[in-house]
């Protein structure tokens, strides 16, 4: 029984979604992230890191356009989104 509970807790804490970079117009992108057991600010930091890495793949610099974050509440996960461009 203890093993089953530990496995369920491990799976629950590790649940996260998002992180894919989505092109929203000619030179603007969106990356969003959410994860159980964290905060909106930590999800924002992860999204920013993903945006930076995305631009670095093209030898460019990430320029942030806007950010949003939300701490989790009943029925929702802590989340964040970053809208950005990649500049030379």
Order of alpha helices (4+ residues) and beta strands (2+ residues): alpha-beta-beta-alpha-beta-beta
